Amino acid sequence: MPRDTASYRCDRLVDDVEALRVRLGLDRMDPLAHCAGANVAVRYAARRPQHVGRLALITPSVRAVGIPVTAADRRETAPLRKDEPWFPAAFAALEALLDGEFTAAHPRALAPFSHGRWDGATRVRHTAEEELVDGGVPAAFGAEGAFASACGVACTRCTWRRAPTT
């Protein structure tokens, strides 16, 4: 992991994607991104549309395109998973978060909402990821300015209007 946590900022990771494309010798690529990585992929497509063929976003975060997710949105969509065995604890943690009563124990209870399924393999992978990710990484990723650079939300939306469909 780089020592300079400023390099974790979403808009700065776009430069890493471009460096990878150049290193691989690709003229165009078809990025596939999940969750917070979708922010990086969207920013990359906005900044370098000539190098993107197709873009697949899997359960994307929407920060890069300026779509707010409200407490009402979260309360409306969470019950779609009410039949999952983990739902009661996760929903209680979500309610605590939305009501401003969040504690250090709640993030783990919320984790199932971040995954399409919450089976044994997913729990093992999630636990391993928790051990790898320093608590400062998410804060650095979304630090001030990460989603408001020269080619920001307006440019990203413009790119989607121009994107070819296949």
HELIX and SHEET records of a PDB file:
HELIX    1   1 THR A    5  TYR A    8  5                                   4    
HELIX    2   2 CYS A   10  LEU A   24  1                                  15    
HELIX    3   3 GLY A   37  ARG A   47  1                                  11    
HELIX    4   4 PRO A   49  HIS A   51  5                                   3    
HELIX    5   5 ARG A   63  VAL A   65  5                                   3    
HELIX    6   6 ALA A   71  THR A   77  1                                   7    
HELIX    7   7 ALA A   78  ARG A   81  5                                   4    
HELIX    8   8 PHE A   87  LEU A   98  1                                  12    
HELIX    9   9 HIS A  106  LEU A  110  1                                   5    
HELIX   10  10 ALA A  111  SER A  114  5                                   4    
HELIX   11  11 GLY A  120  LEU A  132  1                                  13    
HELIX   12  12 GLY A  136  PHE A  141  1                                   6    
HELIX   13  13 VAL A  153  ARG A  162  1                                  10    
SHEET    1   A 2 LEU A  32  CYS A  35  0                                        
SHEET    2   A 2 ALA A  56  PRO A  60  1                                        
END                                                                             
